Amino acid sequence: MREPEFSARGVEINRWLRSLTRAGEVRIEDGRLALLTSYGSEIDSAPVTAVRAGRPWFAGPDEAVATVNGTRYRLTLHKSDRDGGTADPGEPEDAEESGGRFLAALKQAAGRR
């Protein structure tokens, strides 16, 4: 079984004002983006080519907005919870890299440059 192209745990997933999970998972695997709860059940998923994502001007550096199947989600990718562990003190990573890694992985999986 292949490793996912991108996986982040401890992600806060909101449908704008409504919080769906505070410790969910965002996974890009086999050309699909999946938003999962902390228990592993699927909130939403779609092929990466059908997903629109970005970082609006009002979002924080660790946030991204993704439109999946016509529903807009606000994703907060906490640096310390990335990949289910804590941040390595020897590896300097600012919060902007968390959201940026997600957006870059999504573009790469969709074949966009």
N, C-alpha and C positions, 0 to 999 in steps of 0.2 A: 504494500500500500504506500502510495506517495505521500510525502510531507505536504501540508498545505502551503501555498505560496505566501500566505499571510495569516497570522493568527494572533489575536490580542484578547486577553482575558481581563476581567475587572473593568469592563467597559460599561459606562452608564449610557443606556439607550432610552431616549425620550421621543415620543411622538408629540413634538412641540411642548405643550405645557404638561402633558401627562407622562409620568415616568413609567416605563415598562419594566425596566430592571436596572439595578444599580451595580450589578456585578455580572453582566452578560459577557458574551463572546462575539467577536466579529471574525469571520473566517472566509478566506478566499481559497477555494479548492476546486480543481477540475473545471475552471471557467465559470464558477458560480460564486456569488457573494451570499453568505448566510449570516443572519442575525439571530443569535441564540440567547435564551435565558440562562441564568446561572445553573439551572437544572439540566440544560442541554436541549430543551424543547425549542422548536423553531418559531421565531417571531415572524420572519419573512425571509424570502430568498428569491433570487433572480439571476439570470445569466449576466456576467459582468458587462457585456455589451449593451444591456438594457438599463444599466444603473447610471444615474447622474450623481456626481459627488463633487464637492468643493469646500472651500473655506470662505464663508462670507466675511465681510468687513467687521461685523459685530461679534463674531465668534472668538473665543479665546484661542491661544496657540495650540492647545491640546484637543481642540474640537473640530469636528467636520460635520457637514450636512450631506446626507445621501437620500436620493429619491429612488425607492425600490417599489416597483409595481404601482406607481402613482402616489405612494405614501411617502411623505417627507419625515425623515428621522434625524434627530440631532445626536451625534455620537461624541462622547467625551472619553478619550483614550488616556487614562491616567498613567503617567510615566512609571510610578512605583509599582503598578499592578500589571505591567506589560508582560505577556507570556506567563501569567500566573505566579510570577515570583516578584522579588523586590529588585530595585535598580542596583546594579553593581557599582559600588563607589569608585572603582577604578576605571569605569567606562563613562566618561562625561557625555550625557545626553540631555539636551534641553527639551522642554515640553513640546516645542514646535516640531521636533523630529517624530514624535508619536503620531500626530495627525498627518505629517508629511509622508511618513512611511506608509500609512494606509493609502493615501491618495496616489503615491507612486506605484504601490503594488497593484492597485486597481487599474491604473493606466497600462501597466505592463501586462497584466492578465488579459486586458481587452485588446492588446496589440496596438494601442495608441502611443504616440510619442509626445 
